[in-house]
């Protein structure tokens, strides 16, 4: 396939054209989504025609998925539609953003990383260019992408430069609040300020081994120097606004520095989401820890779409000594799927199950079932949220050896 040669004058021409479109977009009534999409489709169509792509699109990263927001394609193309989505980790887009792939792939069949990706075959990708849409706050909104169904060896750095021009314009449109409102930008900036001002504090809460009357492990918890965020709110918003990877990297970096503060005979338990557990950059960072001391807790509250993928990504680390725990067991249906599918080393009974277990026969019955299951499967069981001596006594009588809760210690600074 041949496309028009991109010269410096072409780039200047298209840069001017894109700037005119930006000015036009900013003047649009913000309530008119149709007019907005028309402008962005014009951007995509111009690039598609110039570079002879079969498809160009703007994708948003949202809740761990790539969402196709605007598409320009050949008339016969129907492989993707507006608002279709797929898991970020399955895409070229995520790999381009985190550096595993370059922004320009001339032939997907010649690159191991792309040749083996299912999306390569699903969308019939030959050549691919993808550029991050980066807002001035540092947030990655998504990507500006285009591809051919047949590899095009004539694609070059000038073509990539052209894509970057249009990605920059798209970012400017988004920052003009045509896609995102002021609240979103404000929240993103607040999240980023935590990193820039190093406002994360690490706290610890012991997990007690009743048999030896000592700490088996400590769970590492997040607190902040300014109480604008509760920890659960901070991490859920970071995930929602595309900062999940950055938060995990920041947390693990802080933990690595603090590691000497924890005695070497005590394990260290940290929380990761399923998406973080299939992120190679995060797992590579995690591999630098003494894995025989590390417990990864996967929460019940997050849906796992592909258990086999999570197992596959964690397998090398588990073989090297990493322990896997299913957190919040008993608080919902998903925890039972996590337990059956992931075959964890540890099950953590949720406070919803252990609270008032001395007074509630139903809680006691469910706890007995999980304790028996854990014993039969040779899985450690930790009871969380223990606040009273009566709760401790009941769980101890049921054979629970490991416990965690305010009865033993509230979270304290990691010192």
C-alpha positions as CSV (number, residue, x, y, z in Angstrom):
1,X,0.0,0.0,0.0
2,X,1.3,3.5,-0.8
3,X,0.3,6.6,1.0
4,X,1.1,10.3,0.4
5,X,4.6,11.2,1.4
6,X,4.5,13.4,4.5
7,X,6.9,16.4,4.2
8,X,7.6,19.1,6.7
9,X,5.2,21.4,4.8
10,X,2.5,18.7,5.0
11,X,3.0,18.6,8.8
12,X,2.8,22.4,9.0
13,X,-0.3,22.4,6.9
14,X,-2.0,19.7,9.0
15,X,-0.9,21.4,12.2
16,X,-2.6,24.6,11.0
17,X,-5.7,22.6,9.9
18,X,-5.9,20.9,13.3
19,X,-5.5,24.3,15.1
20,X,-8.4,25.7,13.1
21,X,-10.5,22.7,14.1
22,X,-9.6,23.2,17.7
23,X,-10.7,26.9,17.6
24,X,-13.9,25.7,16.0
25,X,-14.4,23.1,18.7
26,X,-13.9,25.5,21.5
27,X,-16.7,27.7,20.1
28,X,-19.2,24.9,20.1
29,X,-22.0,24.8,22.5
30,X,-20.8,22.3,25.1
31,X,-24.2,20.6,25.2
32,X,-23.9,19.6,21.5
33,X,-22.1,16.2,21.5
34,X,-23.1,15.7,17.9
35,X,-21.1,18.8,16.8
36,X,-18.2,17.7,19.0
37,X,-18.0,14.3,17.5
38,X,-18.3,15.8,14.0
39,X,-15.1,17.8,14.7
40,X,-13.2,14.8,16.1
41,X,-14.4,12.6,13.2
42,X,-13.0,15.2,10.8
43,X,-9.6,14.9,12.6
44,X,-9.7,11.1,12.3
45,X,-10.8,11.1,8.7
46,X,-8.1,13.6,7.7
47,X,-5.4,11.4,9.2
48,X,-6.9,8.2,7.8
49,X,-6.9,9.6,4.3
50,X,-3.5,11.1,4.5
51,X,-1.9,7.9,5.8
52,X,-4.1,5.5,3.9
53,X,-5.3,3.8,7.1
54,X,-8.3,1.4,7.1
55,X,-9.3,2.7,10.6
56,X,-8.5,5.6,12.9
57,X,-10.0,6.0,16.4
58,X,-9.9,7.9,19.7
59,X,-10.0,5.6,22.7
60,X,-10.6,6.5,26.3
61,X,-9.0,4.5,29.2
62,X,-11.8,3.9,31.7
63,X,-12.1,1.5,34.6
64,X,-9.4,-0.8,33.3
65,X,-10.9,-0.9,29.7
66,X,-10.2,0.7,26.4
67,X,-13.4,2.4,25.2
68,X,-13.7,3.4,21.5
69,X,-15.2,6.9,21.6
70,X,-14.9,8.1,18.0
71,X,-14.1,6.0,14.9
72,X,-13.4,6.7,11.3
73,X,-13.2,3.7,9.0
74,X,-13.6,2.3,5.5
75,X,-17.3,1.8,4.6
76,X,-17.0,-2.0,4.8
77,X,-15.4,-2.0,8.2
78,X,-17.5,-3.3,11.1
79,X,-15.0,-4.9,13.6
80,X,-15.4,-2.2,16.2
81,X,-18.2,0.3,16.9
82,X,-18.4,3.4,19.1
83,X,-18.6,2.6,22.8
84,X,-17.3,-1.0,22.3
85,X,-14.6,-1.8,24.8
86,X,-12.0,-4.4,25.7
87,X,-9.6,-5.0,28.7
88,X,-6.7,-2.5,28.6
89,X,-4.2,-5.2,29.1
90,X,-5.3,-6.9,25.9
91,X,-4.5,-3.9,23.8
92,X,-1.7,-2.2,21.8
93,X,-2.8,1.0,23.5
94,X,-1.8,0.0,27.0
95,X,1.5,-1.4,25.8
96,X,2.3,1.8,24.0
97,X,1.6,3.9,27.1
98,X,3.7,1.8,29.4
99,X,6.6,1.4,26.9
100,X,6.3,-2.2,26.0
101,X,5.5,-1.3,22.4
102,X,6.8,1.7,20.3
103,X,4.2,4.2,19.0
104,X,4.8,2.9,15.4
105,X,4.6,-0.8,14.6
106,X,5.3,-1.3,10.9
107,X,4.4,-5.0,10.7
108,X,2.6,-6.7,13.6
109,X,3.5,-10.2,12.3
110,X,7.2,-9.5,12.8
111,X,7.0,-8.4,16.5
112,X,6.6,-11.0,19.2
113,X,4.6,-8.8,21.5
114,X,1.9,-8.1,18.8
115,X,2.0,-11.3,16.8
116,X,0.7,-13.3,19.7
117,X,-2.0,-10.8,20.8
118,X,-5.5,-12.0,20.1
119,X,-6.5,-8.4,19.2
120,X,-4.1,-8.5,16.3
121,X,-6.1,-11.3,14.7
122,X,-9.5,-10.1,15.8
123,X,-9.0,-6.6,14.2
124,X,-6.7,-7.9,11.4
125,X,-4.0,-5.4,12.3
126,X,-1.1,-5.1,9.8
127,X,0.6,-1.7,10.7
128,X,-0.3,0.4,13.7
129,X,0.4,3.8,15.1
130,X,-0.9,4.8,18.5
131,X,-0.1,8.0,20.4
132,X,-1.1,8.7,24.1
133,X,-3.6,11.5,24.6
134,X,-1.9,13.2,27.5
135,X,-3.5,16.1,29.4
136,X,-1.5,18.9,30.9
137,X,-2.1,17.4,34.4
138,X,-0.1,14.4,33.4
139,X,-3.2,12.2,33.1
140,X,-3.4,9.8,30.2
141,X,-7.0,10.2,28.8
142,X,-6.5,7.4,26.2
143,X,-4.9,7.1,22.7
144,X,-5.2,8.5,19.2
145,X,-4.7,5.5,16.9
146,X,-4.8,4.2,13.4
147,X,-4.0,1.0,11.6
148,X,-3.9,-0.8,8.2
149,X,-5.1,-4.3,7.7
150,X,-2.1,-5.1,5.5
151,X,1.4,-4.2,6.7
152,X,2.6,-0.9,5.1
153,X,6.4,-0.7,5.1
154,X,6.3,2.9,3.9
155,X,5.1,4.3,7.2
156,X,7.8,6.4,8.9
157,X,8.6,8.8,11.7
158,X,7.0,11.7,9.8
159,X,3.7,9.8,9.8
160,X,4.1,9.3,13.5
161,X,4.8,13.0,13.9
162,X,1.6,13.8,12.1
163,X,-0.3,11.5,14.5
164,X,1.2,13.3,17.4
165,X,0.0,16.6,16.1
166,X,-3.6,15.4,16.0
167,X,-3.2,13.7,19.4
168,X,-2.1,17.0,20.9
169,X,-5.1,18.7,19.4
170,X,-7.5,16.0,20.7
171,X,-6.0,16.5,24.2
172,X,-6.6,20.2,24.0
173,X,-10.2,19.6,23.0
174,X,-10.7,17.3,26.0
175,X,-9.1,19.9,28.3
176,X,-11.6,22.5,27.0
177,X,-14.1,20.3,28.9
178,X,-15.7,19.1,25.7
179,X,-15.4,15.5,27.0
180,X,-14.4,16.0,30.7
181,X,-16.0,18.4,33.2
182,X,-14.3,20.6,35.7
183,X,-14.9,18.1,38.5
184,X,-12.9,15.4,36.6
185,X,-9.9,17.6,36.0
186,X,-10.0,18.8,39.6
187,X,-10.1,15.3,41.0
188,X,-7.3,14.2,38.7
189,X,-5.1,17.1,39.8
190,X,-5.8,16.3,43.4
191,X,-4.8,12.7,42.9
192,X,-1.6,13.7,41.1
193,X,-0.8,16.1,43.9
194,X,-0.5,13.2,46.3
195,X,2.4,11.9,44.2
196,X,4.0,15.2,43.5
197,X,4.0,16.2,47.2
198,X,4.7,12.7,48.5
199,X,1.7,12.7,50.7
200,X,1.3,8.9,51.1
201,X,2.1,7.4,54.5
202,X,2.4,3.7,55.1
203,X,0.7,2.2,58.1
204,X,0.8,-1.4,59.4
205,X,-1.7,-3.6,61.2
206,X,-0.4,-7.0,62.5
207,X,-1.9,-10.4,61.7
208,X,-1.5,-12.4,64.8
209,X,-0.6,-16.1,65.0
210,X,-2.4,-17.3,68.2
211,X,-0.5,-20.5,68.4
212,X,2.8,-18.7,68.8
213,X,1.4,-15.5,70.3
214,X,3.4,-13.4,67.7
215,X,2.9,-11.5,64.5
216,X,2.7,-13.7,61.4
217,X,2.5,-10.8,59.1
218,X,1.6,-7.1,58.8
219,X,-0.9,-5.7,56.3
220,X,0.5,-2.4,54.8
221,X,-2.2,0.2,54.6
222,X,-2.3,3.7,53.0
223,X,-2.9,6.9,54.9
224,X,-2.4,10.5,53.7
225,X,-0.8,13.6,55.2
226,X,-3.9,15.6,54.2
227,X,-7.2,14.0,54.9
228,X,-8.8,14.9,51.5
229,X,-9.0,11.2,50.6
230,X,-10.1,8.2,52.5
231,X,-7.9,5.4,51.2
232,X,-10.7,3.4,49.5
233,X,-11.9,6.6,47.8
234,X,-8.4,7.5,46.7
235,X,-7.7,4.1,45.1
236,X,-11.1,3.8,43.5
237,X,-10.8,7.3,41.9
238,X,-7.3,6.6,40.8
239,X,-8.5,3.5,39.0
240,X,-11.5,5.4,37.5
241,X,-9.3,8.2,36.2
242,X,-6.5,6.1,34.6
243,X,-4.0,6.4,37.5
244,X,-4.1,2.8,38.8
245,X,-0.7,1.9,37.5
246,X,0.9,5.0,38.8
247,X,-0.6,4.6,42.3
248,X,0.7,1.0,42.5
249,X,4.1,2.0,41.4
250,X,4.2,4.8,43.9
251,X,3.0,2.6,46.8
252,X,5.5,-0.2,46.0
253,X,8.3,2.3,45.7
254,X,7.5,3.6,49.2
255,X,7.2,0.1,50.5
256,X,10.6,-0.9,49.1
257,X,12.2,2.0,50.9
258,X,10.4,1.1,54.2
259,X,11.1,-2.7,53.9
260,X,14.0,-2.7,56.5
261,X,11.5,-1.4,59.1
262,X,9.7,-4.8,59.1
263,X,11.5,-7.7,60.8
264,X,12.6,-10.3,58.3
265,X,10.6,-13.1,60.0
266,X,7.3,-11.3,59.4
267,X,5.5,-11.4,56.1
268,X,4.2,-8.3,54.4
269,X,0.7,-8.2,53.0
270,X,-0.4,-5.6,50.3
271,X,-3.5,-5.0,48.3
272,X,-3.6,-5.1,44.5
273,X,-6.6,-5.0,42.1
274,X,-7.0,-7.7,39.4
275,X,-6.0,-5.2,36.7
276,X,-2.8,-4.4,38.6
277,X,-2.1,-8.2,38.9
278,X,-1.9,-8.5,35.1
279,X,0.2,-5.3,34.6
280,X,3.7,-6.4,33.7
281,X,5.3,-3.1,34.8
282,X,3.8,-3.5,38.3
283,X,4.7,-7.2,38.5
284,X,8.3,-6.5,37.4
285,X,8.5,-4.0,40.2
286,X,7.1,-6.5,42.6
287,X,9.6,-9.1,41.6
288,X,12.3,-7.0,43.2
289,X,10.9,-7.8,46.6
290,X,11.8,-10.9,48.7
291,X,8.8,-12.7,47.4
292,X,8.8,-15.4,50.1
293,X,7.7,-12.6,52.5
294,X,5.1,-11.0,50.2
295,X,1.3,-11.7,50.3
296,X,-0.9,-10.1,47.6
297,X,-4.5,-9.6,48.7
298,X,-7.1,-9.5,45.9
299,X,-10.3,-7.9,47.1
300,X,-13.7,-9.5,46.8
301,X,-15.2,-6.2,45.7
302,X,-13.5,-6.1,42.2
303,X,-14.8,-8.2,39.4
304,X,-12.3,-10.5,37.6
305,X,-13.2,-11.0,34.0
306,X,-10.5,-13.5,33.1
307,X,-9.2,-15.7,36.0
308,X,-6.9,-17.6,33.7
309,X,-5.0,-14.4,32.8
310,X,-4.6,-13.5,36.5
311,X,-3.3,-17.0,37.2
312,X,-0.9,-16.9,34.3
313,X,0.6,-13.5,35.2
314,X,1.0,-14.4,38.9
315,X,2.3,-17.9,38.3
316,X,6.0,-17.0,38.1
317,X,5.9,-14.9,41.2
318,X,4.0,-17.6,43.2
319,X,6.5,-20.2,42.1
320,X,9.2,-17.8,43.4
321,X,7.5,-17.7,46.8
322,X,4.7,-15.1,46.6
323,X,1.6,-15.9,48.5
324,X,-1.9,-15.1,47.2
325,X,-4.8,-14.1,49.4
326,X,-8.5,-13.6,48.7
327,X,-9.6,-10.7,50.8
328,X,-13.1,-10.0,52.2
329,X,-14.2,-13.6,51.9
330,X,-17.8,-14.0,52.9
331,X,-18.9,-10.4,52.0
332,X,-20.3,-11.4,48.6
333,X,-20.7,-14.0,45.9
334,X,-17.5,-12.9,44.0
335,X,-15.2,-14.0,46.8
336,X,-16.3,-17.6,46.3
337,X,-15.5,-17.4,42.6
338,X,-12.1,-15.9,43.5
339,X,-11.4,-18.7,45.9
340,X,-12.4,-21.5,43.5
341,X,-10.7,-20.0,40.5
342,X,-7.5,-18.6,41.9
343,X,-6.7,-21.4,44.4
344,X,-5.2,-18.9,46.9
345,X,-2.7,-19.7,49.7
346,X,-4.8,-17.6,52.1
347,X,-8.4,-16.8,52.7
348,X,-9.3,-13.7,54.8
349,X,-12.7,-13.7,56.4
350,X,-14.3,-10.4,56.0
351,X,-15.5,-8.3,59.0
352,X,-19.0,-8.6,57.7
353,X,-18.8,-12.3,58.6
354,X,-16.8,-12.1,61.9
355,X,-18.6,-9.1,63.5
356,X,-20.9,-10.3,66.2
357,X,-20.2,-13.9,65.3
358,X,-20.7,-14.8,68.9
359,X,-24.3,-13.6,68.7
360,X,-25.3,-14.6,65.1
361,X,-25.8,-18.3,64.3
362,X,-25.9,-17.5,60.5
363,X,-22.5,-15.9,60.5
364,X,-21.2,-18.7,62.6
365,X,-22.5,-21.4,60.2
366,X,-21.0,-19.7,57.2
367,X,-17.7,-19.2,59.0
368,X,-17.6,-22.9,59.9
369,X,-18.2,-23.8,56.2
370,X,-15.3,-21.6,55.1
371,X,-13.0,-22.8,57.9
372,X,-13.7,-26.5,56.9
373,X,-13.1,-25.7,53.2
374,X,-9.8,-24.0,54.0
375,X,-8.7,-26.9,56.2
376,X,-9.5,-29.5,53.5
377,X,-7.7,-27.5,50.8
378,X,-4.7,-26.7,53.1
379,X,-5.3,-23.0,52.9
380,X,-4.4,-20.6,55.7
381,X,-7.4,-18.7,57.0
382,X,-7.2,-15.3,58.6
383,X,-10.2,-13.7,60.5
384,X,-10.3,-10.0,60.0
385,X,-12.1,-7.2,61.9
386,X,-11.8,-8.8,65.4
387,X,-12.9,-6.2,67.9
388,X,-14.1,-8.1,71.0
389,X,-12.9,-10.9,73.2
390,X,-16.1,-12.8,72.5
391,X,-15.5,-12.8,68.7
392,X,-12.0,-14.0,69.4
393,X,-13.2,-16.8,71.7
394,X,-15.7,-18.1,69.2
395,X,-13.3,-18.1,66.2
396,X,-10.6,-19.7,68.3
397,X,-13.0,-22.4,69.3
398,X,-13.7,-23.0,65.6
399,X,-10.0,-23.6,65.0
400,X,-9.0,-20.2,63.5
401,X,-5.3,-19.6,64.2
402,X,-4.6,-16.3,62.5
403,X,-6.5,-13.1,63.3
404,X,-6.4,-9.4,62.6
405,X,-8.3,-6.5,64.1
406,X,-8.6,-3.6,66.6
407,X,-8.6,-6.0,69.5
408,X,-5.0,-6.7,68.8
409,X,-3.9,-3.3,67.3
410,X,-5.2,-0.4,65.3
411,X,-3.1,0.5,62.2
412,X,0.0,2.3,63.3
413,X,2.7,4.2,61.3
414,X,5.3,1.9,59.8
415,X,8.3,2.8,61.9
